[in-house]
Structures are given as C-alpha cells and as structure tokens.
Amino acid sequence: MKRITYLSLIILTIAFGLAFSANAQSSKEQKSKVALDGYCPVAYHVLDKAVKGKPEYSSSYEGKTYNFVNAKAKKMFDKDPAKFLPAYDSYCATGMSMGKKLKVNPKLFTEYKGKTYLFSSKKAKAMFDKNPEKYIKKADSEFQKLKK
C-alpha cells in the first residue's frame, strides 16, 4: 500500500512539473512574439521617440504582437499597419544594406521620409544618418534578395 502511495506521489509530482514547464514555455513563446521589445511603432512615427507600449493596448499583425502607448495609437495602427511598421522587418537598416539581418536596439531609430528605420548600434545609426539615401538604396536591394 505504501508503495502505491509513493508511486502515486511521484507520478503526480512529475505530471505537475510537466504541466508547469509547458505553461512556462507557452508564456515565454507569447512574450517572444511581442514585436519591437514592446516599443510602440506609432510613437516612433508620431512622437519621434521610442516609448514602451502597454500590453492592454495591443494588436496582432502578421504573427507579431505590437504594444501601443494608448488606445488612440492602437486605432491608428489598426487602420493602416504598413504605415507604422519599421523598415526591413525591423532589422537594422545599416546591417541590411550589407545583406545582414542584425537584431536592433529598439531605442535607436531614425524617422526618414515617413518611414521608421531601426539600428543595432549607435555607430550603425550614425552611419545611416550621414547618408540615408545611400543606405536605403542598398538595404532595399539586399532586403529583396533575402525575401526570395
């Protein structure tokens, strides 16, 4: 009888551990799908600054969740998402001009001719800002190659 009780306890412990692990993984997957590390894409464009969005104001678009600073920003995005999405699937614009998909620091951005460009480093941003047309032309070409 004691063996059955101990065996039941072990099975319950394992089942609880597996359930907890699956729940933690699911939560981690949801968090990883939040685009721009939670920064609001509308704030880049409208406020010209990097501002963390709030999860209560979020929208999903093309498999990613975007957080917004308020309901008005969410409504603007929902009306025309493409207008507010950063260039090059949110990869570093300078890196993209070299054919590289570099993860960005969402606090480093430039608004240029109505489009948001993100950067991996202050140096990459400074390079882009000196001659945006040059980097955009190269990045556009490289991005098209990577999409094929």
N, CA, C and O atoms as a GROMACS GRO file, in nm:
protein
  592
    1MET      N    1   0.082  -0.120   0.000
    1MET     CA    2   0.000   0.000   0.000
    1MET      C    3   0.086   0.126   0.000
    1MET      O    4   0.057   0.221  -0.072
    2LYS      N    5   0.196   0.126   0.083
    2LYS     CA    6   0.284   0.241   0.087
    2LYS      C    7   0.350   0.263  -0.049
    2LYS      O    8   0.369   0.376  -0.092
    3ARG      N    9   0.386   0.151  -0.116
    3ARG     CA   10   0.449   0.163  -0.249
    3ARG      C   11   0.355   0.233  -0.347
    3ARG      O   12   0.399   0.317  -0.426
    4ILE      N   13   0.228   0.198  -0.342
    4ILE     CA   14   0.132   0.260  -0.433
    4ILE      C   15   0.119   0.409  -0.402
    4ILE      O   16   0.110   0.489  -0.495
    5THR      N   17   0.119   0.446  -0.275
    5THR     CA   18   0.108   0.587  -0.236
    5THR      C   19   0.232   0.664  -0.283
    5THR      O   20   0.219   0.773  -0.338
    6TYR      N   21   0.350   0.607  -0.260
    6TYR     CA   22   0.474   0.673  -0.304
    6TYR      C   23   0.477   0.684  -0.456
    6TYR      O   24   0.516   0.787  -0.511
    7LEU      N   25   0.436   0.579  -0.524
    7LEU     CA   26   0.433   0.580  -0.670
    7LEU      C   27   0.334   0.686  -0.720
    7LEU      O   28   0.364   0.759  -0.815
    8SER      N   29   0.219   0.695  -0.657
    8SER     CA   30   0.121   0.797  -0.695
    8SER      C   31   0.177   0.937  -0.674
    8SER      O   32   0.159   1.025  -0.758
    9LEU      N   33   0.246   0.956  -0.563
    9LEU     CA   34   0.305   1.086  -0.532
    9LEU      C   35   0.411   1.123  -0.636
    9LEU      O   36   0.417   1.238  -0.680
   10ILE      N   37   0.492   1.028  -0.675
   10ILE     CA   38   0.595   1.052  -0.776
   10ILE      C   39   0.530   1.088  -0.911
   10ILE      O   40   0.573   1.182  -0.978
   11ILE      N   41   0.427   1.014  -0.949
   11ILE     CA   42   0.358   1.040  -1.075
   11ILE      C   43   0.294   1.178  -1.074
   11ILE      O   44   0.302   1.252  -1.173
   12LEU      N   45   0.231   1.214  -0.963
   12LEU     CA   46   0.170   1.347  -0.952
   12LEU      C   47   0.275   1.458  -0.959
   12LEU      O   48   0.253   1.561  -1.022
   13THR      N   49   0.388   1.436  -0.895
   13THR     CA   50   0.496   1.534  -0.896
   13THR      C   51   0.548   1.554  -1.038
   13THR      O   52   0.569   1.667  -1.082
   14ILE      N   53   0.568   1.446  -1.110
   14ILE     CA   54   0.615   1.454  -1.248
   14ILE      C   55   0.511   1.523  -1.336
   14ILE      O   56   0.546   1.610  -1.416
   15ALA      N   57   0.385   1.486  -1.320
   15ALA     CA   58   0.278   1.547  -1.402
   15ALA      C   59   0.269   1.697  -1.374
   15ALA      O   60   0.255   1.776  -1.467
   16PHE      N   61   0.278   1.736  -1.247
   16PHE     CA   62   0.272   1.878  -1.212
   16PHE      C   63   0.392   1.952  -1.273
   16PHE      O   64   0.376   2.061  -1.326
   17GLY      N   65   0.509   1.892  -1.264
   17GLY     CA   66   0.630   1.953  -1.321
   17GLY      C   67   0.619   1.973  -1.471
   17GLY      O   68   0.658   2.077  -1.524
   18LEU      N   69   0.565   1.872  -1.540
   18LEU     CA   70   0.547   1.883  -1.686
   18LEU      C   71   0.445   1.991  -1.721
   18LEU      O   72   0.464   2.067  -1.816
   19ALA      N   73   0.337   1.997  -1.645
   19ALA     CA   74   0.234   2.099  -1.671
   19ALA      C   75   0.291   2.238  -1.648
   19ALA      O   76   0.266   2.329  -1.726
   20PHE      N   77   0.367   2.255  -1.540
   20PHE     CA   78   0.427   2.385  -1.510
   20PHE      C   79   0.527   2.425  -1.618
   20PHE      O   80   0.531   2.540  -1.660
   21SER      N   81   0.605   2.329  -1.664
   21SER     CA   82   0.704   2.355  -1.769
   21SER      C   83   0.636   2.395  -1.899
   21SER      O   84   0.682   2.487  -1.966
   22ALA      N   85   0.528   2.326  -1.935
   22ALA     CA   86   0.456   2.359  -2.059
   22ALA      C   87   0.394   2.498  -2.050
   22ALA      O   88   0.396   2.573  -2.147
   23ASN      N   89   0.340   2.532  -1.934
   23ASN     CA   90   0.280   2.664  -1.915
   23ASN      C   91   0.386   2.772  -1.922
   23ASN      O   92   0.364   2.877  -1.983
   24ALA      N   93   0.502   2.749  -1.861
   24ALA     CA   94   0.612   2.846  -1.866
   24ALA      C   95   0.661   2.864  -2.009
   24ALA      O   96   0.690   2.976  -2.050
   25GLN      N   97   0.670   2.756  -2.084
   25GLN     CA   98   0.714   2.764  -2.223
   25GLN      C   99   0.614   2.842  -2.307
   25GLN      O  100   0.652   2.924  -2.390
   26SER      N  101   0.484   2.817  -2.285
   26SER     CA  102   0.380   2.888  -2.358
   26SER      C  103   0.387   3.038  -2.329
   26SER      O  104   0.374   3.120  -2.420
   27SER      N  105   0.408   3.073  -2.204
   27SER     CA  106   0.420   3.214  -2.165
   27SER      C  107   0.543   3.276  -2.230
   27SER      O  108   0.537   3.390  -2.276
   28LYS      N  109   0.654   3.203  -2.234
   28LYS     CA  110   0.777   3.252  -2.296
   28LYS      C  111   0.757   3.273  -2.446
   28LYS      O  112   0.806   3.371  -2.501
   29GLU      N  113   0.685   3.180  -2.512
   29GLU     CA  114   0.659   3.193  -2.655
   29GLU      C  115   0.574   3.316  -2.682
   29GLU      O  116   0.599   3.388  -2.778
   30GLN      N  117   0.473   3.340  -2.598
   30GLN     CA  118   0.389   3.458  -2.618
   30GLN      C  119   0.472   3.585  -2.603
   30GLN      O  120   0.458   3.677  -2.683
   31LYS      N  121   0.558   3.589  -2.502
   31LYS     CA  122   0.639   3.707  -2.479
   31LYS      C  123   0.736   3.730  -2.595
   31LYS      O  124   0.760   3.844  -2.634
   32SER      N  125   0.790   3.621  -2.650
   32SER     CA  126   0.888   3.636  -2.758
   32SER      C  127   0.822   3.686  -2.887
   32SER      O  128   0.892   3.737  -2.975
   33LYS      N  129   0.690   3.674  -2.899
   33LYS     CA  130   0.622   3.720  -3.019
   33LYS      C  131   0.589   3.869  -3.012
   33LYS      O  132   0.539   3.925  -3.110
   34VAL      N  133   0.616   3.933  -2.899
   34VAL     CA  134   0.591   4.077  -2.888
   34VAL      C  135   0.699   4.148  -2.968
   34VAL      O  136   0.818   4.137  -2.938
   35ALA      N  137   0.656   4.220  -3.069
   35ALA     CA  138   0.750   4.288  -3.159
   35ALA      C  139   0.812   4.409  -3.093
   35ALA      O  140   0.755   4.469  -3.001
   36LEU      N  141   0.930   4.444  -3.140
   36LEU     CA  142   1.000   4.567  -3.100
   36LEU      C  143   1.027   4.574  -2.950
   36LEU      O  144   1.035   4.683  -2.893
   37ASP      N  145   1.041   4.459  -2.886
   37ASP     CA  146   1.060   4.453  -2.741
   37ASP      C  147   0.955   4.533  -2.666
   37ASP      O  148   0.980   4.585  -2.557
   38GLY      N  149   0.837   4.542  -2.725
   38GLY     CA  150   0.726   4.611  -2.661
   38GLY      C  151   0.717   4.760  -2.691
   38GLY      O  152   0.626   4.827  -2.642
   39TYR      N  153   0.810   4.813  -2.770
   39TYR     CA  154   0.804   4.956  -2.803
   39TYR      C  155   0.692   4.982  -2.904
   39TYR      O  156   0.662   4.898  -2.988
   40CYS      N  157   0.633   5.098  -2.892
   40CYS     CA  158   0.517   5.135  -2.974
   40CYS      C  159   0.562   5.185  -3.112
   40CYS      O  160   0.633   5.285  -3.121
   41PRO      N  161   0.521   5.117  -3.220
   41PRO     CA  162   0.560   5.161  -3.355
   41PRO      C  163   0.500   5.296  -3.394
   41PRO      O  164   0.557   5.367  -3.476
   42VAL      N  165   0.386   5.330  -3.337
   42VAL     CA  166   0.322   5.458  -3.368
   42VAL      C  167   0.399   5.572  -3.303
   42VAL      O  168   0.409   5.681  -3.360
   43ALA      N  169   0.452   5.550  -3.185
   43ALA     CA  170   0.529   5.655  -3.116
   43ALA      C  171   0.653   5.696  -3.195
   43ALA      O  172   0.688   5.814  -3.198
   44TYR      N  173   0.719   5.601  -3.260
   44TYR     CA  174   0.834   5.636  -3.344
   44TYR      C  175   0.789   5.739  -3.448
   44TYR      O  176   0.852   5.843  -3.467
   45HIS      N  177   0.681   5.706  -3.512
   45HIS     CA  178   0.633   5.782  -3.627
   45HIS      C  179   0.569   5.915  -3.588
   45HIS      O  180   0.596   6.018  -3.650
   46VAL      N  181   0.486   5.914  -3.486
   46VAL     CA  182   0.408   6.032  -3.450
   46VAL      C  183   0.480   6.121  -3.348
   46VAL      O  184   0.481   6.244  -3.361
   47LEU      N  185   0.541   6.059  -3.246
   47LEU     CA  186   0.607   6.136  -3.141
   47LEU      C  187   0.757   6.156  -3.164
   47LEU      O  188   0.821   6.238  -3.098
   48ASP      N  189   0.811   6.082  -3.260
   48ASP     CA  190   0.955   6.082  -3.289
   48ASP      C  191   1.037   6.048  -3.165
   48ASP      O  192   1.141   6.108  -3.138
   49LYS      N  193   0.986   5.948  -3.090
   49LYS     CA  194   1.064   5.896  -2.979
   49LYS      C  195   1.025   5.752  -2.950
   49LYS      O  196   0.915   5.707  -2.984
   50ALA      N  197   1.116   5.681  -2.888
   50ALA     CA  198   1.093   5.541  -2.852
   50ALA      C  199   1.020   5.538  -2.717
   50ALA      O  200   1.071   5.586  -2.616
   51VAL      N  201   0.900   5.480  -2.719
   51VAL     CA  202   0.819   5.472  -2.598
   51VAL      C  203   0.766   5.330  -2.584
   51VAL      O  204   0.711   5.274  -2.679
   52LYS      N  205   0.782   5.272  -2.467
   52LYS     CA  206   0.729   5.138  -2.443
   52LYS      C  207   0.577   5.142  -2.450
   52LYS      O  208   0.512   5.231  -2.394
   53GLY      N  209   0.521   5.045  -2.520
   53GLY     CA  210   0.377   5.031  -2.525
   53GLY      C  211   0.326   4.955  -2.405
   53GLY      O  212   0.404   4.904  -2.325
   54LYS      N  213   0.196   4.948  -2.392
   54LYS     CA  214   0.132   4.877  -2.282
   54LYS      C  215   0.058   4.757  -2.338
   54LYS      O  216  -0.014   4.770  -2.437
   55PRO      N  217   0.074   4.641  -2.276
   55PRO     CA  218   0.008   4.520  -2.326
   55PRO      C  219  -0.144   4.532  -2.338
   55PRO      O  220  -0.205   4.465  -2.422
   56GLU      N  221  -0.206   4.617  -2.256
   56GLU     CA  222  -0.352   4.631  -2.266
   56GLU      C  223  -0.395   4.701  -2.395
   56GLU      O  224  -0.512   4.696  -2.433
   57TYR      N  225  -0.299   4.767  -2.462
   57TYR     CA  226  -0.325   4.828  -2.593
   57TYR      C  227  -0.237   4.755  -2.694
   57TYR      O  228  -0.128   4.802  -2.725
   58SER      N  229  -0.283   4.643  -2.743
   58SER     CA  230  -0.201   4.565  -2.836
   58SER      C  231  -0.284   4.516  -2.953
   58SER      O  232  -0.406   4.503  -2.945
   59SER      N  233  -0.214   4.489  -3.062
   59SER     CA  234  -0.275   4.433  -3.183
   59SER      C  235  -0.180   4.330  -3.241
   59SER      O  236  -0.058   4.344  -3.231
   60SER      N  237  -0.236   4.229  -3.301
   60SER     CA  238  -0.156   4.130  -3.371
   60SER      C  239  -0.159   4.160  -3.520
   60SER      O  240  -0.263   4.194  -3.576
   61TYR      N  241  -0.043   4.147  -3.582
   61TYR     CA  242  -0.033   4.170  -3.725
   61TYR      C  243   0.080   4.084  -3.778
   61TYR      O  244   0.193   4.091  -3.730
   62GLU      N  245   0.049   4.003  -3.878
   62GLU     CA  246   0.145   3.913  -3.942
   62GLU      C  247   0.223   3.829  -3.839
   62GLU      O  248   0.345   3.816  -3.848
   63GLY      N  249   0.150   3.774  -3.742
   63GLY     CA  250   0.211   3.683  -3.644
   63GLY      C  251   0.289   3.749  -3.532
   63GLY      O  252   0.351   3.680  -3.451
   64LYS      N  253   0.286   3.880  -3.525
   64LYS     CA  254   0.357   3.951  -3.418
   64LYS      C  255   0.257   4.037  -3.342
   64LYS      O  256   0.158   4.084  -3.398
   65THR      N  257   0.285   4.057  -3.214
   65THR     CA  258   0.202   4.143  -3.132
   65THR      C  259   0.274   4.275  -3.110
   65THR      O  260   0.390   4.278  -3.071
   66TYR      N  261   0.203   4.382  -3.136
   66TYR     CA  262   0.258   4.517  -3.117
   66TYR      C  263   0.184   4.582  -3.000
   66TYR      O  264   0.062   4.577  -2.992
   67ASN      N  265   0.260   4.643  -2.911
   67ASN     CA  266   0.203   4.717  -2.798
   67ASN      C  267   0.204   4.866  -2.831
   67ASN      O  268   0.292   4.915  -2.901
   68PHE      N  269   0.104   4.936  -2.777
   68PHE     CA  270   0.090   5.079  -2.806
   68PHE      C  271   0.080   5.160  -2.677
   68PHE      O  272   0.045   5.108  -2.572
   69VAL      N  273   0.112   5.288  -2.688
   69VAL     CA  274   0.111   5.374  -2.569
   69VAL      C  275  -0.031   5.401  -2.519
   69VAL      O  276  -0.051   5.423  -2.400
   70ASN      N  277  -0.129   5.399  -2.609
   70ASN     CA  278  -0.267   5.424  -2.569
   70ASN      C  279  -0.363   5.373  -2.677
   70ASN      O  280  -0.320   5.322  -2.781
   71ALA      N  281  -0.491   5.387  -2.650
   71ALA     CA  282  -0.594   5.337  -2.743
   71ALA      C  283  -0.590   5.410  -2.877
   71ALA      O  284  -0.616   5.351  -2.982
   72LYS      N  285  -0.559   5.539  -2.873
   72LYS     CA  286  -0.553   5.617  -2.998
   72LYS      C  287  -0.443   5.564  -3.090
   72LYS      O  288  -0.463   5.550  -3.211
   73ALA      N  289  -0.325   5.535  -3.033
   73ALA     CA  290  -0.214   5.480  -3.113
   73ALA      C  291  -0.252   5.344  -3.171
   73ALA      O  292  -0.221   5.315  -3.286
   74LYS      N  293  -0.318   5.262  -3.091
   74LYS     CA  294  -0.363   5.130  -3.139
   74LYS      C  295  -0.460   5.147  -3.257
   74LYS      O  296  -0.450   5.076  -3.357
   75LYS      N  297  -0.552   5.240  -3.244
   75LYS     CA  298  -0.650   5.263  -3.350
   75LYS      C  299  -0.581   5.310  -3.478
   75LYS      O  300  -0.617   5.266  -3.588
   76MET      N  301  -0.482   5.397  -3.465
   76MET     CA  302  -0.407   5.444  -3.583
   76MET      C  303  -0.337   5.328  -3.652
   76MET      O  304  -0.341   5.317  -3.775
   77PHE      N  305  -0.274   5.242  -3.574
   77PHE     CA  306  -0.204   5.126  -3.629
   77PHE      C  307  -0.302   5.032  -3.697
   77PHE      O  308  -0.279   4.988  -3.810
   78ASP      N  309  -0.412   5.002  -3.629
   78ASP     CA  310  -0.510   4.908  -3.684
   78ASP      C  311  -0.568   4.957  -3.817
   78ASP      O  312  -0.603   4.877  -3.903
   79LYS      N  313  -0.576   5.087  -3.833
   79LYS     CA  314  -0.629   5.144  -3.957
   79LYS      C  315  -0.532   5.125  -4.075
   79LYS      O  316  -0.576   5.103  -4.188
   80ASP      N  317  -0.400   5.134  -4.048
   80ASP     CA  318  -0.301   5.125  -4.155
   80ASP      C  319  -0.167   5.074  -4.100
   80ASP      O  320  -0.072   5.151  -4.088
   81PRO      N  321  -0.158   4.944  -4.067
   81PRO     CA  322  -0.036   4.891  -4.006
   81PRO      C  323   0.092   4.917  -4.087
   81PRO      O  324   0.195   4.950  -4.029
   82ALA      N  325   0.085   4.902  -4.217
   82ALA     CA  326   0.205   4.919  -4.301
   82ALA      C  327   0.267   5.057  -4.284
   82ALA      O  328   0.389   5.072  -4.298
   83LYS      N  329   0.188   5.155  -4.256
   83LYS     CA  330   0.238   5.292  -4.238
   83LYS      C  331   0.332   5.301  -4.118
   83LYS      O  332   0.424   5.383  -4.117
   84PHE      N  333   0.310   5.218  -4.018
   84PHE     CA  334   0.385   5.230  -3.893
   84PHE      C  335   0.491   5.122  -3.872
   84PHE      O  336   0.572   5.133  -3.780
   85LEU      N  337   0.491   5.020  -3.954
   85LEU     CA  338   0.590   4.913  -3.936
   85LEU      C  339   0.729   4.962  -3.975
   85LEU      O  340   0.745   5.024  -4.080
   86PRO      N  341   0.828   4.934  -3.892
   86PRO     CA  342   0.965   4.972  -3.929
   86PRO      C  343   1.010   4.898  -4.056
   86PRO      O  344   0.963   4.789  -4.086
   87ALA      N  345   1.101   4.960  -4.126
   87ALA     CA  346   1.154   4.902  -4.250
   87ALA      C  347   1.229   4.771  -4.222
   87ALA      O  348   1.278   4.747  -4.111
   88TYR      N  349   1.236   4.689  -4.323
   88TYR     CA  350   1.317   4.567  -4.325
   88TYR      C  351   1.282   4.467  -4.214
   88TYR      O  352   1.370   4.410  -4.150
   89ASP      N  353   1.152   4.448  -4.192
   89ASP     CA  354   1.104   4.355  -4.089
   89ASP      C  355   1.168   4.382  -3.953
   89ASP      O  356   1.190   4.291  -3.874
   90SER      N  357   1.197   4.509  -3.928
   90SER     CA  358   1.255   4.554  -3.800
   90SER      C  359   1.399   4.508  -3.778
   90SER      O  360   1.446   4.503  -3.665
   91TYR      N  361   1.470   4.476  -3.885
   91TYR     CA  362   1.614   4.450  -3.874
   91TYR      C  363   1.688   4.582  -3.892
   91TYR      O  364   1.632   4.679  -3.943
   92CYS      N  365   1.812   4.585  -3.851
   92CYS     CA  366   1.895   4.705  -3.861
   92CYS      C  367   1.908   4.749  -4.007
   92CYS      O  368   1.947   4.671  -4.094
   93ALA      N  369   1.874   4.875  -4.033
   93ALA     CA  370   1.878   4.927  -4.170
   93ALA      C  371   2.021   4.927  -4.225
   93ALA      O  372   2.042   4.892  -4.342
   94THR      N  373   2.117   4.965  -4.144
   94THR     CA  374   2.256   4.967  -4.189
   94THR      C  375   2.306   4.825  -4.214
   94THR      O  376   2.374   4.799  -4.314
   95GLY      N  377   2.272   4.734  -4.125
   95GLY     CA  378   2.309   4.594  -4.144
   95GLY      C  379   2.246   4.536  -4.269
   95GLY      O  380   2.309   4.462  -4.343
   96MET      N  381   2.120   4.571  -4.293
   96MET     CA  382   2.050   4.521  -4.411
   96MET      C  383   2.119   4.570  -4.538
   96MET      O  384   2.122   4.498  -4.638
   97SER      N  385   2.174   4.691  -4.535
   97SER     CA  386   2.244   4.743  -4.653
   97SER      C  387   2.367   4.658  -4.686
   97SER      O  388   2.419   4.663  -4.798
   98MET      N  389   2.413   4.580  -4.589
   98MET     CA  390   2.527   4.489  -4.608
   98MET      C  391   2.481   4.344  -4.622
   98MET      O  392   2.561   4.251  -4.623
   99GLY      N  393   2.349   4.326  -4.634
   99GLY     CA  394   2.294   4.192  -4.651
   99GLY      C  395   2.288   4.112  -4.522
   99GLY      O  396   2.282   3.989  -4.526
  100LYS      N  397   2.289   4.181  -4.406
  100LYS     CA  398   2.288   4.112  -4.277
  100LYS      C  399   2.161   4.144  -4.199
  100LYS      O  400   2.119   4.260  -4.192
  101LYS      N  401   2.102   4.041  -4.141
  101LYS     CA  402   1.986   4.058  -4.055
  101LYS      C  403   2.036   4.076  -3.912
  101LYS      O  404   2.059   3.978  -3.841
  102LEU      N  405   2.052   4.200  -3.870
  102LEU     CA  406   2.101   4.228  -3.735
  102LEU      C  407   1.988   4.268  -3.643
  102LEU      O  408   1.903   4.350  -3.678
  103LYS      N  409   1.988   4.209  -3.524
  103LYS     CA  410   1.889   4.244  -3.421
  103LYS      C  411   1.911   4.389  -3.381
  103LYS      O  412   2.024   4.436  -3.373
  104VAL      N  413   1.802   4.458  -3.356
  104VAL     CA  414   1.810   4.601  -3.327
  104VAL      C  415   1.796   4.632  -3.179
  104VAL      O  416   1.749   4.550  -3.100
  105ASN      N  417   1.839   4.751  -3.145
  105ASN     CA  418   1.807   4.812  -3.016
  105ASN      C  419   1.688   4.903  -3.046
  105ASN      O  420   1.705   5.004  -3.115
  106PRO      N  421   1.568   4.871  -2.998
  106PRO     CA  422   1.450   4.948  -3.037
  106PRO      C  423   1.452   5.094  -2.993
  106PRO      O  424   1.364   5.171  -3.032
  107LYS      N  425   1.549   5.132  -2.913
  107LYS     CA  426   1.561   5.272  -2.873
  107LYS      C  427   1.638   5.354  -2.978
  107LYS      O  428   1.636   5.477  -2.975
  108LEU      N  429   1.704   5.285  -3.070
  108LEU     CA  430   1.783   5.352  -3.174
  108LEU      C  431   1.707   5.349  -3.306
  108LEU      O  432   1.693   5.244  -3.368
  109PHE      N  433   1.658   5.464  -3.347
  109PHE     CA  434   1.578   5.470  -3.469
  109PHE      C  435   1.595   5.607  -3.535
  109PHE      O  436   1.639   5.704  -3.474
  110THR      N  437   1.558   5.610  -3.661
  110THR     CA  438   1.552   5.734  -3.737
  110THR      C  439   1.421   5.732  -3.815
  110THR      O  440   1.385   5.632  -3.877
  111GLU      N  441   1.352   5.844  -3.812
  111GLU     CA  442   1.235   5.864  -3.897
  111GLU      C  443   1.285   5.939  -4.018
  111GLU      O  444   1.342   6.047  -4.006
  112TYR      N  445   1.264   5.882  -4.136
  112TYR     CA  446   1.312   5.946  -4.259
  112TYR      C  447   1.206   5.930  -4.367
  112TYR      O  448   1.170   5.818  -4.403
  113LYS      N  449   1.159   6.040  -4.417
  113LYS     CA  450   1.057   6.042  -4.523
  113LYS      C  451   0.937   5.952  -4.490
  113LYS      O  452   0.888   5.876  -4.574
  114GLY      N  453   0.891   5.964  -4.366
  114GLY     CA  454   0.771   5.892  -4.325
  114GLY      C  455   0.789   5.745  -4.292
  114GLY      O  456   0.691   5.674  -4.274
  115LYS      N  457   0.913   5.699  -4.284
  115LYS     CA  458   0.939   5.558  -4.254
  115LYS      C  459   1.032   5.548  -4.134
  115LYS      O  460   1.120   5.633  -4.115
  116THR      N  461   1.013   5.446  -4.052
  116THR     CA  462   1.097   5.421  -3.935
  116THR      C  463   1.206   5.322  -3.972
  116THR      O  464   1.180   5.215  -4.028
  117TYR      N  465   1.330   5.357  -3.938
  117TYR     CA  466   1.446   5.270  -3.958
  117TYR      C  467   1.508   5.245  -3.821
  117TYR      O  468   1.532   5.338  -3.745
  118LEU      N  469   1.533   5.118  -3.791
  118LEU     CA  470   1.590   5.078  -3.662
  118LEU      C  471   1.736   5.038  -3.680
  118LEU      O  472   1.780   5.006  -3.790
  119PHE      N  473   1.810   5.042  -3.568
  119PHE     CA  474   1.955   5.016  -3.574
  119PHE      C  475   2.003   4.927  -3.461
  119PHE      O  476   1.944   4.921  -3.354
  120SER      N  477   2.113   4.859  -3.489
  120SER     CA  478   2.173   4.767  -3.393
  120SER      C  479   2.268   4.838  -3.297
  120SER      O  480   2.294   4.788  -3.188
  121SER      N  481   2.318   4.953  -3.338
  121SER     CA  482   2.415   5.026  -3.253
  121SER      C  483   2.411   5.175  -3.287
  121SER      O  484   2.357   5.216  -3.389
  122LYS      N  485   2.471   5.254  -3.199
  122LYS     CA  486   2.480   5.398  -3.224
  122LYS      C  487   2.564   5.426  -3.348
  122LYS      O  488   2.537   5.519  -3.424
  123LYS      N  489   2.667   5.344  -3.368
  123LYS     CA  490   2.753   5.360  -3.486
  123LYS      C  491   2.674   5.334  -3.615
  123LYS      O  492   2.686   5.409  -3.712
  124ALA      N  493   2.593   5.230  -3.616
  124ALA     CA  494   2.512   5.199  -3.734
  124ALA      C  495   2.413   5.312  -3.763
  124ALA      O  496   2.391   5.348  -3.878
  125LYS      N  497   2.355   5.368  -3.659
  125LYS     CA  498   2.261   5.480  -3.675
  125LYS      C  499   2.334   5.603  -3.730
  125LYS      O  500   2.284   5.669  -3.820
  126ALA      N  501   2.451   5.632  -3.676
  126ALA     CA  502   2.528   5.748  -3.721
  126ALA      C  503   2.567   5.734  -3.868
  126ALA      O  504   2.562   5.832  -3.944
  127MET      N  505   2.605   5.614  -3.909
  127MET     CA  506   2.641   5.590  -4.049
  127MET      C  507   2.520   5.617  -4.139
  127MET      O  508   2.532   5.686  -4.240
  128PHE      N  509   2.406   5.564  -4.103
  128PHE     CA  510   2.284   5.582  -4.180
  128PHE      C  511   2.245   5.729  -4.187
  128PHE      O  512   2.211   5.780  -4.293
  129ASP      N  513   2.250   5.796  -4.072
  129ASP     CA  514   2.206   5.936  -4.065
  129ASP      C  515   2.291   6.030  -4.150
  129ASP      O  516   2.244   6.136  -4.191
  130LYS      N  517   2.416   5.992  -4.177
  130LYS     CA  518   2.503   6.076  -4.261
  130LYS      C  519   2.461   6.073  -4.408
  130LYS      O  520   2.478   6.170  -4.481
  131ASN      N  521   2.405   5.959  -4.451
  131ASN     CA  522   2.366   5.946  -4.592
  131ASN      C  523   2.252   5.843  -4.605
  131ASN      O  524   2.274   5.734  -4.658
  132PRO      N  525   2.132   5.878  -4.559
  132PRO     CA  526   2.021   5.782  -4.560
  132PRO      C  527   1.990   5.724  -4.698
  132PRO      O  528   1.964   5.605  -4.711
  133GLU      N  529   1.992   5.807  -4.800
  133GLU     CA  530   1.958   5.759  -4.935
  133GLU      C  531   2.050   5.646  -4.979
  133GLU      O  532   2.004   5.548  -5.038
  134LYS      N  533   2.177   5.659  -4.951
  134LYS     CA  534   2.275   5.556  -4.987
  134LYS      C  535   2.241   5.423  -4.919
  134LYS      O  536   2.240   5.318  -4.983
  135TYR      N  537   2.214   5.429  -4.790
  135TYR     CA  538   2.186   5.306  -4.715
  135TYR      C  539   2.050   5.247  -4.751
  135TYR      O  540   2.034   5.125  -4.757
  136ILE      N  541   1.952   5.332  -4.774
  136ILE     CA  542   1.819   5.282  -4.810
  136ILE      C  543   1.825   5.210  -4.945
  136ILE      O  544   1.767   5.103  -4.961
  137LYS      N  545   1.895   5.269  -5.041
  137LYS     CA  546   1.906   5.207  -5.173
  137LYS      C  547   1.968   5.068  -5.162
  137LYS      O  548   1.918   4.971  -5.219
  138LYS      N  549   2.078   5.058  -5.088
  138LYS     CA  550   2.145   4.928  -5.072
  138LYS      C  551   2.059   4.831  -4.991
  138LYS      O  552   2.047   4.714  -5.026
  139ALA      N  553   1.999   4.882  -4.884
  139ALA     CA  554   1.917   4.796  -4.797
  139ALA      C  555   1.794   4.745  -4.871
  139ALA      O  556   1.757   4.628  -4.856
  140ASP      N  557   1.731   4.829  -4.949
  140ASP     CA  558   1.614   4.786  -5.027
  140ASP      C  559   1.652   4.670  -5.119
  140ASP      O  560   1.580   4.571  -5.129
  141SER      N  561   1.765   4.684  -5.185
  141SER     CA  562   1.812   4.580  -5.277
  141SER      C  563   1.842   4.450  -5.203
  141SER      O  564   1.801   4.342  -5.246
  142GLU      N  565   1.914   4.460  -5.093
  142GLU     CA  566   1.951   4.341  -5.015
  142GLU      C  567   1.828   4.275  -4.953
  142GLU      O  568   1.819   4.152  -4.947
  143PHE      N  569   1.734   4.355  -4.908
  143PHE     CA  570   1.613   4.301  -4.846
  143PHE      C  571   1.533   4.221  -4.949
  143PHE      O  572   1.480   4.115  -4.916
  144GLN      N  573   1.524   4.270  -5.071
  144GLN     CA  574   1.454   4.197  -5.177
  144GLN      C  575   1.521   4.062  -5.204
  144GLN      O  576   1.454   3.962  -5.226
  145LYS      N  577   1.654   4.060  -5.202
  145LYS     CA  578   1.728   3.934  -5.224
  145LYS      C  579   1.698   3.835  -5.112
  145LYS      O  580   1.678   3.716  -5.137
  146LEU      N  581   1.695   3.885  -4.988
  146LEU     CA  582   1.671   3.796  -4.873
  146LEU      C  583   1.529   3.742  -4.870
  146LEU      O  584   1.506   3.633  -4.817
  147LYS      N  585   1.435   3.815  -4.925
  147LYS     CA  586   1.295   3.772  -4.925
  147LYS      C  587   1.269   3.662  -5.027
  147LYS      O  588   1.170   3.589  -5.016
  148LYS      N  589   1.356   3.649  -5.127
  148LYS     CA  590   1.335   3.549  -5.233
  148LYS      C  591   1.368   3.410  -5.187
  148LYS      O  592   1.356   3.315  -5.264
   0.00000   0.00000   0.00000
